[in-house]
Every structure is written in structure tokens, then in C-alpha cells.
Amino acid sequence: NNNNKSSNGSGSVGYLMSVLETNTTVQEVYLGGNKIGAKGVSSIANLLQQNTIITDIGLEDNSICDGGAKMLADALSHNTTLQTLKLQGNDIQSEQILKTIQDQLKKNKTLAKEKFALEHPELLTHKIKKPVKTKEEESKEERRRRRRERHAKKNSGGGDNNDGKNGRRSKESSSPSSSRSSNTTNNNKPASKSSLSSLLSPSSFSKSKTPADVGINDLGIIV
């Protein structure tokens, strides 16, 4: 019974694949769980070498072994449109065959993106690269930068000169008060040696004073 079911499935798949060879509209084909076996895979492999419209095929749980997977891998080397091939639940043991299929599907995805970009340039959203500057443009930009720096230094120098002038004006305006403050300071200075000696000279004492009268005067000096 299983053999009859597999034979019927592969026969139906063969007929379907022959119809899809000239298809220009169907893009997805799912045949999971149909036990198509090696004969059904052979029909699909033939389709992949001719069809340029189908992008997705589902072949889960179809009793496909390494031989069938090898046929699919060989067919994909002549196909540039299939991007998805589902093979879960089969009897494929060869990691190398699976990797070959995976690499080819990845390559087809890249080709599809490039084709879409060429056909629809208005829909591209990637960043536009900055144009590369020539040496002449870089030289002009450097000269402009240097002019800006010189201009900035000139402006900052003018500010310093103005500050210097303002400083001199403030110093001159404050000189009278400074002289007045210096006079006040001089008045508060203690008496010099000459003034002290005059205070201590005998002539400064009253002749009527006796040694007993000698004491501390108002300046705090012993007399």
C-alpha cells in the first residue's frame, strides 16, 4: 500500500511539474507529506532547471534520502530564482549535500535583491555614500579653515587691546583716590626716630620736674 501511495504521489507530482514548467504566475509550491520519493524528486529537479518564476518549494516529510537531495542540489546549480526549499522530516543524512543546497539558496537570495534594486531604484533605502573629495577640494577647504582661524585670532586680539585700554582708564581714574588713601596711611604711621628723640630730649621736659615726677607720658614712653 505504501509503495502504491508513493507511486501515485510521484506520478501526480510528475504531472504537476510538467504543467509548471511553462508557468509564469505561480511562485510557491508546497507538497509536504505526499511521500513523493525519488521519482517525485526527479520531476521537481527537472522543473528547477527550467522554471524561472518559483521562489519557494515545500517538501517536508516526503521520504527523500541522500540520492534525492543530491538531485535537488545539482538542479539548483542551474537555477537562480528558488530562495526557499523546505526539507524537514526527510531521511537526508549528508551534511555536505545540505550545505550545498543552503549555499545555492543564499546565492539566489542575493541575486534576487540585486535584481530588485535594479528594477526599483526609487525604493532603495540604503544610505548614500559621501562623494570622495579630490585633492584640490581638500586644499581649498584647508585654506578656508586657516582663514577662519586667522580671523578668529584677530578678533580675540582686538578684544585684548580694548581690555588693556579700559584697564589703563580705570587705573588713571582711580589714581586720585589712591593718593588720598596713601596720605591717610602715612598719617597713621608711627612716629619716626627723630620725633622720638625730640620727645626724649631734656629740653622737652619741664624744668620743674624732678626724678620722682618721671613716668609714662601720653605716648607710652618712659620720661
Backbone as numpy.savetxt, mean C-alpha at the origin, in Angstrom:
# Nx Ny Nz CAx CAy CAz Cx Cy Cz
-27.20 -56.65 -15.44 -28.02 -55.45 -15.44 -27.15 -54.18 -15.44
-26.06 -54.21 -14.63 -25.19 -53.06 -14.56 -24.51 -52.82 -15.90
-24.15 -53.94 -16.59 -23.50 -53.78 -17.88 -24.46 -53.20 -18.90
-25.75 -53.65 -18.83 -26.74 -53.10 -19.75 -26.95 -51.61 -19.50
-26.97 -51.25 -18.19 -27.19 -49.86 -17.84 -26.03 -49.01 -18.32
-24.80 -49.54 -18.15 -23.62 -48.80 -18.59 -23.61 -48.67 -20.11
-24.01 -49.77 -20.79 -24.05 -49.73 -22.26 -25.08 -48.73 -22.76
-26.26 -48.75 -22.11 -27.30 -47.81 -22.52 -26.87 -46.37 -22.27
-26.17 -46.16 -21.11 -25.72 -44.81 -20.77 -24.71 -44.31 -21.77
-23.74 -45.18 -22.13 -22.72 -44.74 -23.08 -23.30 -44.50 -24.46
-24.33 -45.33 -24.80 -24.97 -45.14 -26.11 -25.72 -43.83 -26.17
-26.44 -43.52 -25.11 -27.17 -42.24 -25.05 -26.20 -41.07 -25.08
-25.07 -41.23 -24.36 -24.08 -40.16 -24.33 -23.47 -39.96 -25.70
-23.24 -41.09 -26.41 -22.69 -40.99 -27.76 -23.59 -40.19 -28.68
-24.89 -40.46 -28.59 -25.84 -39.73 -29.43 -25.88 -38.25 -29.05
-25.89 -37.99 -27.74 -25.93 -36.59 -27.27 -24.68 -35.83 -27.71
-23.52 -36.48 -27.61 -22.28 -35.80 -28.00 -22.25 -35.49 -29.49
-22.81 -36.41 -30.30 -22.84 -36.15 -31.74 -23.72 -34.95 -32.07
-24.79 -34.77 -31.27 -25.67 -33.60 -31.48 -24.95 -32.31 -31.07
-24.18 -32.39 -29.97 -23.51 -31.19 -29.44 -22.27 -30.77 -30.23
-21.82 -31.64 -31.15 -20.63 -31.29 -31.93 -20.84 -30.03 -32.75
-22.06 -29.83 -33.21 -22.37 -28.64 -34.01 -23.13 -27.59 -33.21
-23.18 -27.78 -31.91 -23.92 -26.84 -31.03 -23.21 -25.48 -30.98
-24.00 -24.43 -30.96 -23.44 -23.07 -30.84 -24.08 -22.29 -29.69
-24.88 -22.98 -28.86 -25.57 -22.25 -27.77 -25.34 -22.89 -26.40
-25.37 -24.22 -26.31 -25.23 -24.90 -25.02 -23.80 -24.78 -24.52
-23.65 -24.27 -23.28 -22.33 -24.09 -22.69 -22.04 -25.01 -21.51
-23.08 -25.60 -20.91 -22.90 -26.46 -19.74 -23.60 -27.79 -19.96
-22.87 -28.88 -19.66 -23.42 -30.23 -19.81 -23.12 -31.01 -18.53
-24.18 -31.58 -17.90 -24.01 -32.34 -16.66 -24.56 -33.75 -16.85
-23.68 -34.73 -16.65 -24.05 -36.14 -16.85 -23.71 -36.98 -15.63
-23.73 -36.40 -14.47 -23.36 -37.12 -13.26 -24.28 -38.29 -12.94
-23.66 -39.41 -12.44 -24.43 -40.56 -12.00 -25.01 -41.40 -13.11
-24.50 -41.33 -14.33 -25.05 -42.09 -15.45 -24.23 -43.33 -15.82
-23.15 -43.60 -15.09 -22.33 -44.79 -15.33 -21.96 -44.94 -16.81
-21.42 -43.90 -17.38 -21.16 -43.90 -18.82 -19.96 -44.77 -19.19
-19.05 -45.01 -18.25 -17.92 -45.88 -18.50 -16.96 -45.35 -19.56
-16.13 -46.25 -20.06 -15.07 -45.86 -21.00 -15.64 -45.42 -22.35
-16.73 -46.10 -22.81 -17.31 -45.73 -24.10 -17.91 -44.33 -24.08
-18.60 -44.02 -23.00 -19.18 -42.68 -22.88 -18.10 -41.61 -22.81
-17.00 -41.92 -22.10 -15.88 -40.96 -21.99 -15.26 -40.74 -23.37
-15.17 -41.81 -24.16 -14.60 -41.69 -25.51 -15.42 -40.72 -26.36
-16.75 -40.78 -26.22 -17.62 -39.86 -26.98 -17.41 -38.41 -26.52
-17.27 -38.23 -25.20 -17.05 -36.87 -24.67 -15.69 -36.33 -25.12
-14.68 -37.21 -25.15 -13.35 -36.79 -25.57 -13.38 -36.32 -27.03
-14.13 -37.04 -27.87 -14.26 -36.63 -29.28 -14.94 -35.26 -29.38
-15.94 -35.05 -28.54 -16.65 -33.77 -28.54 -15.72 -32.62 -28.17
-14.89 -32.86 -27.14 -14.01 -31.79 -26.66 -13.01 -31.33 -27.72
-12.67 -32.22 -28.65 -11.71 -31.84 -29.68 -12.34 -31.01 -30.80
-13.66 -30.94 -30.82 -14.34 -30.23 -31.90 -15.17 -29.04 -31.42
-15.75 -29.17 -30.24 -16.65 -28.11 -29.76 -15.84 -26.95 -29.18
-16.28 -25.73 -29.47 -15.61 -24.52 -28.95 -16.56 -23.63 -28.17
-17.69 -24.23 -27.71 -18.70 -23.44 -26.98 -18.83 -23.89 -25.53
-18.78 -25.19 -25.29 -19.01 -25.73 -23.94 -17.86 -25.34 -23.00
-18.25 -24.83 -21.83 -17.26 -24.39 -20.83 -17.29 -25.24 -19.56
-18.40 -25.95 -19.30 -18.51 -26.75 -18.09 -19.11 -28.12 -18.39
-18.47 -29.19 -17.85 -18.99 -30.55 -18.00 -18.91 -31.24 -16.64
-20.01 -31.85 -16.21 -20.05 -32.58 -14.95 -20.12 -34.08 -15.20
-19.12 -34.82 -14.72 -19.06 -36.28 -14.92 -18.89 -37.02 -13.60
-19.52 -36.58 -12.54 -19.38 -37.22 -11.23 -20.04 -38.61 -11.24
-19.43 -39.52 -10.47 -20.01 -40.87 -10.25 -20.35 -41.57 -11.56
-19.38 -41.70 -12.43 -19.61 -42.32 -13.73 -18.68 -43.50 -14.00
-18.07 -44.05 -12.94 -17.20 -45.24 -13.08 -16.05 -44.99 -14.07
-15.53 -43.79 -14.09 -14.41 -43.47 -14.98 -13.10 -43.87 -14.30
-12.28 -44.60 -14.98 -10.98 -45.05 -14.43 -9.85 -44.24 -15.05
-8.61 -44.68 -14.80 -7.46 -43.95 -15.32 -7.45 -43.87 -16.85
-7.93 -44.95 -17.50 -7.96 -44.96 -18.97 -8.87 -43.86 -19.51
-10.06 -43.76 -18.91 -11.00 -42.71 -19.34 -10.46 -41.31 -19.05
-9.82 -41.16 -17.88 -9.25 -39.86 -17.52 -8.14 -39.46 -18.49
-7.38 -40.50 -18.96 -6.30 -40.21 -19.92 -6.88 -39.72 -21.25
-8.02 -40.29 -21.66 -8.66 -39.82 -22.88 -9.12 -38.37 -22.75
-9.64 -38.03 -21.60 -10.08 -36.65 -21.37 -8.89 -35.69 -21.37
-7.79 -36.10 -20.74 -6.59 -35.25 -20.69 -6.05 -35.00 -22.10
-6.02 -36.06 -22.93 -5.52 -35.91 -24.30 -6.43 -35.00 -25.12
-7.74 -35.12 -24.89 -8.69 -34.28 -25.64 -8.56 -32.82 -25.24
-8.27 -32.58 -23.97 -8.13 -31.19 -23.50 -6.92 -30.48 -24.10
-5.94 -31.24 -24.54 -4.77 -30.61 -25.17 -5.14 -29.98 -26.50
-6.33 -30.34 -27.04 -6.80 -29.75 -28.31 -8.00 -28.82 -28.07
-8.31 -28.53 -26.82 -9.48 -27.72 -26.47 -9.02 -26.45 -25.74
-9.64 -25.32 -26.07 -9.27 -24.05 -25.43 -10.44 -23.35 -24.76
-11.58 -24.05 -24.64 -12.77 -23.38 -24.09 -13.29 -24.01 -22.80
-13.09 -25.32 -22.59 -13.58 -25.96 -21.37 -12.81 -25.45 -20.15
-13.54 -24.99 -19.13 -12.91 -24.43 -17.94 -13.19 -25.24 -16.67
-14.26 -26.01 -16.67 -14.63 -26.79 -15.50 -14.96 -28.22 -15.92
-14.31 -29.20 -15.24 -14.58 -30.62 -15.50 -14.66 -31.33 -14.15
-15.88 -31.72 -13.76 -16.09 -32.34 -12.44 -15.97 -33.86 -12.56
-15.04 -34.42 -11.76 -14.77 -35.86 -11.83 -14.86 -36.54 -10.47
-15.54 -35.95 -9.51 -15.64 -36.56 -8.18 -16.42 -37.89 -8.24
-16.04 -38.81 -7.36 -16.76 -40.07 -7.25 -16.41 -41.09 -8.31
-15.32 -40.89 -9.05 -14.89 -41.87 -10.05 -13.72 -42.70 -9.52
-13.18 -43.58 -10.35 -12.12 -44.50 -9.93 -10.75 -44.09 -10.47
-10.51 -42.81 -10.58 -9.24 -42.32 -11.11 -8.18 -42.36 -10.01
-7.08 -43.05 -10.26 -6.02 -43.22 -9.26 -4.77 -42.40 -9.59
-4.57 -42.08 -10.83 -3.34 -41.40 -11.26 -3.39 -39.90 -10.94
-2.51 -39.47 -10.03 -2.42 -38.05 -9.69 -1.86 -37.25 -10.86
-1.00 -37.86 -11.64 -0.39 -37.17 -12.77 -1.42 -36.81 -13.83
-2.35 -37.75 -14.09 -3.40 -37.47 -15.08 -4.31 -36.35 -14.59
-4.65 -36.41 -13.31 -5.51 -35.36 -12.75 -4.82 -33.99 -12.80
-3.52 -33.98 -12.55 -2.77 -32.71 -12.60 -2.73 -32.17 -14.03
-2.58 -33.06 -15.00 -2.57 -32.63 -16.39 -3.90 -31.99 -16.77
-4.99 -32.62 -16.33 -6.32 -32.05 -16.60 -6.46 -30.69 -15.92
-6.04 -30.61 -14.67 -6.15 -29.37 -13.92 -5.35 -28.23 -14.58
-4.15 -28.54 -15.03 -3.31 -27.52 -15.66 -3.92 -27.01 -16.96
-4.50 -27.91 -17.72 -5.11 -27.51 -18.98 -6.35 -26.65 -18.75
-7.14 -27.00 -17.73 -8.33 -26.19 -17.41 -7.92 -24.79 -16.95
-6.84 -24.73 -16.19 -6.33 -23.43 -15.72 -5.88 -22.58 -16.91
-5.22 -23.21 -17.86 -4.77 -22.50 -19.05 -5.96 -21.97 -19.85
-7.01 -22.78 -19.95 -8.21 -22.34 -20.68 -8.90 -21.16 -19.99
-8.89 -21.14 -18.66 -9.47 -20.01 -17.92 -8.72 -18.72 -18.22
-7.40 -18.83 -18.29 -6.59 -17.65 -18.60 -6.88 -17.14 -20.01
-7.01 -18.07 -20.94 -7.33 -17.69 -22.33 -8.70 -17.02 -22.41
-9.64 -17.53 -21.63 -10.98 -16.95 -21.64 -10.97 -15.52 -21.11
-10.17 -15.27 -20.05 -10.07 -13.91 -19.51 -9.45 -12.96 -20.52
-8.42 -13.42 -21.19 -7.76 -12.58 -22.20 -8.71 -12.27 -23.36
-9.48 -13.27 -23.76 -10.43 -13.07 -24.85 -11.51 -12.07 -24.44
-11.98 -12.20 -23.21 -13.01 -11.27 -22.73 -12.47 -9.84 -22.69
-11.22 -9.70 -22.26 -10.62 -8.37 -22.18 -10.50 -7.73 -23.56
-10.19 -8.53 -24.57 -10.08 -8.00 -25.92 -11.45 -7.62 -26.49
-12.46 -8.42 -26.18 -13.79 -8.17 -26.72 -14.54 -7.07 -25.97
-14.19 -6.85 -24.69 -14.89 -5.85 -23.87 -13.89 -4.96 -23.12
-13.12 -4.17 -23.83 -12.13 -3.31 -23.14 -12.78 -2.26 -22.24
-14.03 -1.90 -22.54 -14.70 -0.88 -21.74 -15.08 -1.38 -20.34
-15.04 -2.69 -20.13 -15.44 -3.26 -18.84 -14.25 -3.57 -17.94
-13.06 -3.31 -18.41 -11.88 -3.60 -17.60 -11.85 -2.69 -16.39
-11.50 -3.26 -15.23 -11.47 -2.50 -13.97 -10.09 -2.46 -13.35
-9.09 -3.02 -14.05 -7.76 -3.03 -13.45 -7.16 -1.63 -13.48
-6.19 -1.38 -12.61 -5.56 -0.07 -12.50 -4.72 0.22 -13.74
-4.80 1.47 -14.18 -3.99 1.90 -15.32 -2.58 2.21 -14.83
-1.61 1.66 -15.49 -0.23 1.88 -15.09 0.19 3.31 -15.43
0.98 3.89 -14.57 1.49 5.23 -14.82 2.47 5.21 -15.98
2.40 6.21 -16.85 3.34 6.24 -17.98 4.77 6.42 -17.49
5.68 5.77 -18.16 7.08 5.87 -17.78 7.63 7.21 -18.25
8.27 7.93 -17.33 8.81 9.25 -17.65 10.13 9.12 -18.41
10.31 10.00 -19.40 11.57 10.03 -20.12 12.60 10.80 -19.31
13.86 10.71 -19.72 14.93 11.43 -19.02 14.72 12.94 -19.10
14.23 13.40 -20.25 13.99 14.84 -20.41 12.91 15.32 -19.46
11.85 14.53 -19.30 10.78 14.91 -18.37 11.28 14.90 -16.93
12.10 13.91 -16.60 12.65 13.86 -15.25 13.56 15.05 -14.99
14.33 15.48 -16.00 15.21 16.63 -15.85 14.41 17.91 -15.63
13.33 18.09 -16.40 12.48 19.26 -16.22 11.87 19.28 -14.83
11.41 18.12 -14.37 10.80 18.05 -13.04 11.82 18.39 -11.96
13.08 17.94 -12.15 14.13 18.25 -11.17 14.42 19.75 -11.13
14.45 20.38 -12.32 14.68 21.83 -12.35 13.55 22.58 -11.66
12.32 22.16 -11.88 11.18 22.81 -11.21 11.27 22.65 -9.70
11.70 21.46 -9.27 11.83 21.23 -7.83 12.88 22.13 -7.21
14.00 22.30 -7.92 15.06 23.16 -7.40 14.61 24.62 -7.34
13.87 25.07 -8.35 13.36 26.45 -8.33 12.43 26.67 -7.15
11.59 25.67 -6.87 10.68 25.80 -5.72 11.46 25.89 -4.42
12.54 25.11 -4.32 13.35 25.15 -3.10 14.03 26.50 -2.93
14.59 27.06 -4.04 15.22 28.37 -3.95 14.22 29.44 -3.57
13.03 29.36 -4.15 11.99 30.33 -3.84 11.59 30.26 -2.36
11.50 29.01 -1.85 11.13 28.85 -0.44 12.22 29.40 0.46
13.50 29.17 0.11 14.60 29.70 0.92 14.62 31.21 0.90
14.36 31.81 -0.28 14.35 33.26 -0.41 13.28 33.87 0.47
12.10 33.26 0.46 11.01 33.77 1.30 11.33 33.65 2.77
11.93 32.55 3.17 12.28 32.38 4.58 13.37 33.36 4.98
14.34 33.70 4.08 15.39 34.68 4.37 14.83 36.06 4.55
13.87 36.47 3.73 13.23 37.77 3.88 12.53 37.89 5.21
11.95 36.80 5.67 11.29 36.84 6.97 12.28 37.08 8.08
13.49 36.48 7.98 14.51 36.67 9.01 14.98 38.11 9.06
15.14 38.76 7.86 15.59 40.14 7.83 14.57 41.05 8.49
13.30 40.81 8.22 12.27 41.63 8.84 12.28 41.46 10.34
12.50 40.21 10.78 12.55 39.97 12.22 13.71 40.72 12.84
14.87 40.80 12.11 16.03 41.51 12.64 15.76 42.99 12.78
15.09 43.56 11.75 14.76 44.98 11.82 13.81 45.27 12.97
12.80 44.41 13.13 11.86 44.61 14.22 12.56 44.51 15.56
13.56 43.59 15.62 14.30 43.44 16.87 15.09 44.68 17.20
15.72 45.31 16.18 16.50 46.52 16.43 15.60 47.66 16.86
14.40 47.75 16.20 13.48 48.82 16.58 13.04 48.67 18.03
12.74 47.44 18.42 12.29 47.23 19.80 13.39 47.53 20.78
14.66 47.25 20.38 15.79 47.51 21.27 15.98 49.00 21.44
15.86 49.74 20.29 16.03 51.17 20.37 14.92 51.82 21.18
13.69 51.32 20.99 12.58 51.92 21.72 12.66 51.63 23.20
13.31 50.53 23.54 13.38 50.18 24.95 14.60 50.76 25.64
15.53 51.46 24.89 16.76 51.97 25.51 16.52 53.03 26.58
15.57 54.00 26.40 15.35 54.99 27.48 14.95 54.35 28.79
14.05 53.39 28.71 13.64 52.73 29.95 14.78 51.96 30.56
15.65 51.42 29.65 16.80 50.68 30.16 17.73 51.59 30.92
17.94 52.84 30.38 18.83 53.77 31.08 18.25 54.18 32.41
16.90 54.35 32.41 16.27 54.73 33.68 16.41 53.63 34.71
16.25 52.38 34.23 16.38 51.27 35.16 17.80 51.14 35.67
18.80 51.48 34.81 20.19 51.38 35.25 20.51 52.44 36.29
19.90 53.63 36.13 20.11 54.68 37.13 19.53 54.26 38.47
18.37 53.65 38.40 17.73 53.19 39.64 18.59 52.15 40.31
19.17 51.29 39.52 20.04 50.26 40.08 21.27 50.86 40.73
21.83 51.88 40.08 23.03 52.54 40.65 22.72 53.20 41.99
21.51 53.72 42.09 21.12 54.37 43.35 21.02 53.37 44.48
20.69 52.15 44.14 20.53 51.13 45.17 21.83 50.43 45.52
22.94 50.76 44.82 24.21 50.11 45.09 24.75 50.56 46.43
25.49 49.70 47.17 26.08 50.11 48.45 27.16 51.16 48.25
27.45 51.92 49.30 28.45 53.01 49.22 29.81 52.46 48.92
30.59 53.23 48.18 31.94 52.83 47.81 32.89 52.96 48.97
34.15 52.50 48.77 35.16 52.57 49.82 35.44 54.00 50.25
35.53 54.91 49.29 35.84 56.32 49.61 34.79 56.94 50.50
33.53 56.60 50.22 32.47 57.16 51.06 32.53 56.58 52.46
32.89 55.30 52.56 32.99 54.69 53.88 34.15 55.29 54.68
35.25 55.53 53.98 36.41 56.10 54.69 36.12 57.50 55.20
35.33 58.23 54.40 34.97 59.58 54.87 34.09 59.52 56.10
33.25 58.47 56.12 32.38 58.34 57.30 33.19 57.95 58.52
34.27 57.18 58.26 35.08 56.72 59.39 36.17 57.72 59.80
36.35 58.77 59.05 37.40 59.75 59.39 37.04 60.51 60.65
38.07 60.94 61.44 37.78 61.65 62.71 37.00 62.91 62.51
37.18 63.54 61.36 36.48 64.81 61.14 34.99 64.63 61.07
34.60 63.38 60.78 33.16 63.15 60.67 32.50 63.01 62.02
33.29 62.80 63.04 32.71 62.67 64.37 32.57 64.04 65.02
31.71 64.14 65.92 31.56 65.38 66.72 32.67 65.43 67.76
33.25 66.59 67.96 34.35 66.76 68.90 33.91 66.52 70.34
32.65 66.66 70.58 32.16 66.49 71.95 32.03 65.04 72.34
32.18 64.10 71.30 32.01 62.68 71.61 33.21 62.17 72.35
33.00 61.26 73.25 34.05 60.59 74.01 34.07 59.15 73.62
35.12 58.44 74.00 35.14 57.01 73.67 33.92 56.27 74.13
33.33 56.71 75.17 32.11 56.03 75.66 30.95 56.24 74.72
31.02 57.34 73.97 29.91 57.64 73.06 29.99 56.86 71.76
31.15 56.16 71.54 31.30 55.44 70.26 30.32 54.25 70.24
29.63 54.14 69.14 28.65 53.03 69.01 28.40 52.72 67.55
27.22 52.28 67.22 26.83 51.91 65.84 25.94 53.00 65.29
26.35 53.60 64.19 25.54 54.66 63.61 24.41 54.11 62.77
23.74 55.03 62.07 22.58 54.60 61.28 22.94 53.70 60.13
24.21 53.73 59.68 24.62 52.89 58.57 25.08 51.52 59.04
25.05 51.25 60.32 25.49 49.97 60.85 26.98 49.88 60.96
27.70 51.01 61.04 29.15 51.01 61.10 29.58 51.42 62.49
30.56 50.71 63.05 31.06 51.02 64.39 31.82 52.33 64.36
31.48 53.25 65.23 32.13 54.57 65.30 32.54 54.84 66.73
